[in-house]
Amino acid sequence: MNEALNSAFRLDCSPPRRVNAQAVILRKFAHDGSGKGDDEYIEVLLQLRSLRMAVMPGHLGAIGGCHSPCDSDSRATALREVQEESGLRGGIILPPAKFAQGEKCDWYVMQVHEPVFDEQASTQLECGDIRTVLPLLPASTTLAECFGHAWVPVDHLSGIAPTLQLMGGLNARVRGAVAHFQALEKEISCCSCGHYLLHSDILSLLAASEIQISPDGAVAACPTECLGRSAEASSRPVAGVGALRSQIEYYLSDENLRHDRFFHKQISADSEGWLEMQFIMACKRVIALQATPETVVEALQGSAVEVRADGLAVRRANNAALPVLAPVEPKGSSFNTGGRGKQSRGRGTSAKDRGNGNRDGGKAGDADSSARVISDPAAADAQQESLHAHAAVEPDASALPETRLAFMPKPA
């Protein structure tokens, strides 16, 4: 037994911090489909972000997100985000191991074998339907068991079509994750236990992050998102149904829909003018109000806004005609797009701007139309931090005087 290695296992490149986190999930796969044998290759689990997201809409990337007050450190953030976005619950061989970091983001690599997923992720709204971009992915790509994700052989990442936008620095981060993973494989092979989740040092590190993964690879303990509220906000009472009703009425008002291109497009695409509830639930103000689809339905009782019989969509009264979209102002204009705040890069901008807008979790996107990704991860992290301050901000309808739906009659 190699006591020196067994007593000082180097799982992380540096200590976890209380920052955002991204996870690169790998699996070894044999051409015979067994996942074992001499003829192995490595696949990476990639996620297609929803077009509804304010940050990197429609981009292909790793899994991760923002640090929550519930997370003891970034390792806990990484595992929590993986669970929320992919539904991963079992089959973990290598727990989150830090291999790189940006200014405000730690990067982790994980290994799975025969992973176990929930039927669908709890935050499926963050993922797009990856089946729609399969023609742009290498032919060797296979759909994952979780919505919005696919397994792509690492050696075939260069085969992704240039028209599919990637998280900035994605290829470089995946290469870094594979290198760290392979180094850990050599190190664990020198230990008497021969298994990451049986090594006392690794178990101690997981305990320090307040997470627990059983020897069979099942997640036994992991933080739960604090419903999107800060520690300070959590001490305040949840707003009443009146504020929620006013907010949704504002979203469907002429005032907003003249500039809200995303909502305008979604409503126009439905022959009956319905806006799916999932889009309402993804709005920051609705999240801040700790709303659920049930509370939205309750809040809209007595409102001119109509709720579909199944409770899964809303629309303007009597399917009122949509206002004409206002022209997009040239770059550099101080025009406040759709009430989203100056310099907004969210729903109120053009599709091109949304595709090249903010980046989260230590990643950045296109520098220009000819360069699809930033090859230097450090540069990607730096650019992301400069863009992070310009994240889309939705208006608080309660702070807007006399905000009413244009199609609602004013009281006599």
N, C-alpha and C positions, 0 to 999 in steps of 0.2 A: 504494500500500500504506500502510495506517495503522500506522506503526512503533510508535507509542506504545501502541496497544491490543495489537499483536502481541507486544510485549515484556513486557507486564504483565497477563496474562489473570487475571481475578478468578474463579477456579473456586469458591472456598469463601467463605462468609460470615465464617468465623474458622478458625484452624488446628485440625486434627484433634487429639483428645486420646486418651489410653489409657483409654477408657471403653466402655460398651455402645453399641450402634449399631442404628438402624432405617433401612430403605431403602424409599422410595416409588418404585416402578417405573412409568414412564409410557410410553405409545406414542401416536403420532398416527395417526389412522385416518380414511380418507375414506369417505363413504357408499357409494362404488362398490367399497369393499373393497381399494383399492390402497394405502392408507396415504399417498397423495400427492394433491395437488390443492388447489383453493381451498376446497372444502367439507369441511374437516377438523374433527375433534373429538378430544379427548384422553381416553384410557382409563387407568385405574389398575389394577394387578395387586394383588388383595386375597387374603389367605389366611384359611382357616377353621382355627383352632387345634383340636387334638384335645381331646376331653373328658377324655383321660387326663392332660393337662398340669396341673401344680399351679398354674400361673400363667395366668390368663385362659382357662380351659377353655371351648371352644365359642364363643369370641369371633371376630369378623371384624376383621382388622387388617392392618397393614403387615408386612413381613418383617424379621426381625432377631433379636438376642439378646445374650448376654453376651460381654464381652471375654474373650479367651483369652490366656494367656501367649505363645501362638504368634503373636499379632497385633502388628504393630509400632505400629499406632494404630487408631482407630475406623474409618477408611476401609477398612483391611484386614478389620476385623471385619464391616463391612457387606457387603463382597463375599463373604467366606467364608460368612456366614449365608445370603446369597442363593443361593449355589451349593449349600449343604447342604440347604436347605429347598425350593428350587424346581427344582434341577438345571440352572439357567441356565448355558450354556456359550458361547453365541455370539449375534450379532445386537445387540451393545451399540453404541450410538452415543455416548451421553453416559456417561462413567464416573462412579462415585460422587462427587457434588458436595455438599458440606455446605451446608445452608440454614438450620439451626436447631440449638439445643442445649438440653438440660435440665441438671439438676444433675449427673447421672451418665449421660447419654445424648446422643450426637450423632446428628442426623438428616440423611440423605442422599437426594438425588434422582438417579435414573438414567433414561435414555431407551433404548428398544430399538426395533428394526424387524426384523420377521420373526425373532423370537428363536428360538434353538436350545436345546432342553432335553434332558437325559437322559431315558431312558424313565421313570424315577422318581427322586425325590430320595433321597439317601442317608439322610436323617433323616425319612422319611415318617411316622414315629411322631408327629412333632410336628404333623402336619396331620390334620384331619378330612376326611370325604368331603363336599366342598362341594356335590355334587349333591343332598344331603339338604336343603339350605336354599335351593335355587334358587327355589322359590315365594315366598321372602321377599325376593328380590333384584329389582331393576328388570327389566322384560321385555327391555331392551336388553343385559342381561348375557350374556356368552359364556364358556363354559368354556375355561380355559387348557389348554395342552398338558401341563402338569405337574399332578400329583395335588394336590388340596386347594386349588386356586387358580382364580380367575375374573377376567375383565376387566370392569370396570364403568365406563361413561362418567362422567367427573368431574361433569358437569352433572346427572347422575341419582342422585347419592349420597343426596340427600334422599328418594328413592323407596324406600330400604331399609325394610322393615317394622320397626315399633317393637319387635316381639317378638324380633328378632335382636340380640344384644348386640354392641356395637362397642367396639373399643379406645378408651380415653378420649382425647378430643381428636383423633380420627381425621380428621374433616372439616376441621378447622382446619389440621392438618398437611398434608393433601393440597393444600389451597389454597396453603399456603406453599411447597410443593414446586413446584406449577405456576407460581407467580409467579417463583421463582428460575430455573426451567427456561426460561421465556419471556425473562427478562433475559439469560440466557446465550446464547440463540439470537440475540438482537440483537447481542451482543458478538462472537460467533464469525463472524457475517456481515461484520463489519468487518475481519476478519483475512485476510491473504493466503492462508493455508492453507485456510480455510473448513471445517475438520474438526477436531473436538476431539482425536481420537487422532493427529493429525499436528502438533499445536501443541507446541512444545518446552517451554513452561512447564508444560503439563498433563502431559506425559510425565515431567518432572522430579518433579512432585508425586506421580505414581503410583509412581515409583521410590523416593521417600522413604518411601512406605507399603509398600514391598516387594511391590507387585503389578504386573502387566503385562497390558495388553490390546492385542492387535495391531490394526493399522489396519482390518482387516476385521471387527473387533468380537468376536473370539474371546478368551477368557480364556487367557493364556499362563502366568501365574504368580499363585498365590494361596496364602495359608497354609492349613494343614490343622489341624483341631481336634486338640488334644492329648489325645484320648480322655477328655475330661472330667476330667482330673487336674490339680491345681495343680502349679506348679514344684517345690514341696517334696515333694508326693506322688509326683511322677514319679521321684524319686531313691530311693524305697522299693520293695522287691520287691512284685510283685502277690500278693495273698492266694491261698491254696491252695483246692482244690476243697472242702475241708471247710467253710470259711467261707461259700462260695457255697451249698453244700447246706443249711447251717443257716439261711441267710437265706431261701431259697425255702420251706423247710419251715415257717418262721415265718409267711410270707405266707399259707400255706394252713392254718394251725392254727386251732382254735376260738378261741383267745385273740385272734388278730388279726381273724378274720372276724366276731366279734361286733360289731366297730366299723368295720371296713373296708367301707364301703357300696359303694364302686366295685367292688372285687373280688367282693363278695357278689352284686352285681347282674349282673356279667358271667358268673359261674359259674351263677347261677340261670337266666340266659337261654339257656344251652346245655343241650339235652335230655340230654346225656351228662356234664354237669358239667365240661367242659373249660374251661380258662382259656388264651386265646391267648398264645403266647410273646411276641408284641409288647408285651403289657402288662407282662410280667416284665422285659423288656429295657429298658423305660422307667423302671424304678424307680431311684432315686438310688443306693441301696446296690449294686445290680447294676452300674450304670455305674461306680461307684467301684472295683469289683473288676475292671474291665476285662473283663467277661464277654462272650462271644459265645453265640449259640444252641447252637453245638457244645459249648462248655465247660459250659453249663448241662446239656445232656444227659449229658455225661460225669460231672458232679458228682452227678447224681441216680441214678447206677448204684448199686444196693444200698439206695436210699432207699424209704420207703413211698410217696413221691410218684410217681405214674405219669406216664410220658411217652408221648404219642400216637405211633403208628407213623411218622408223617411228621416227627416231631421239632418240630412247630410249636405244640404245646399241652401243658399239664400239668394234672393234677387230683389230688384227694385219693384216698387208697387206696380201691379198690372203690367209687369215686364216693360216698363217705360223705356222709350228709345234712349240710347246712349248719346251723350254730348259729343260733338266733334273734337277730336284730339287737338290740343294746341300744338303749334309747330315747335320742333326741338330747337332750343337756342344754341347758337354757335358756342364752341368751347371758349371759356374765359368769361362768359356772360354771368352776371350776378343773379339771373332769373332763378327763382326758387322753384325747382321742379316738383310739381305735385305736392307742395307743402312738406317735402321730405327734408328740408333744411338746405342751406347753401352748400354747394360743392357735393351734393348728394350723389352717390354712385349706385343707388339701389333701383327700385322698380321704376322710378320716374325718369330714367335715362334710356338711351337707345340700346338695342340689343348688343351692338358692338361695344358700347361703353360698359354694359353690365358684364360682358365677357372679359373685359380687361380691367375690371374695377378692383375693389379691395381684396386682400388675401388675408387669411387668418392662420393662427397656429404656426407661425414661423415659416410661411411660404409666400411666394409672390408669383405673379403670372407674367403675361406677355409684355415684353419691353416695347415691341412694335409689331406690325403685321407680318414682318418677314422673319421674326424670331419667336417661335411658338413657346419656348420655355427658357428660363434663365438657367444656364448650365452650372453656375457656381452657387451651391447651396447657401454659402455665407451671404452672397449678394442678394439672393432671393429673400433670406431672412431680413436683411437690412431694408430692402424695398418694402417688404410687408409691414414693417414697423412704421415706415413713413406714411403708408396708406391707411393704416389701421385707424388713425384719428379721423378719417373721413367716412367712416361707416355710415350707412343710411340710417337716418333717424326719422321715425314716424311721428306725425303730429299728435298731440294730446287733444282730442276733440273737446274735452272739458275746459281747455284753456283758450278755445277759439270762440269769441263772442258771437252769439246769434248763428251758430253753425247749424244748418238745417238741411235736410234733403230737399233738393230743388223741386221734386215732384210732390212734396208734402204740403198740404194747404196750411197756411198760417192761421192761427186762431183769430177769431173775430175780435 
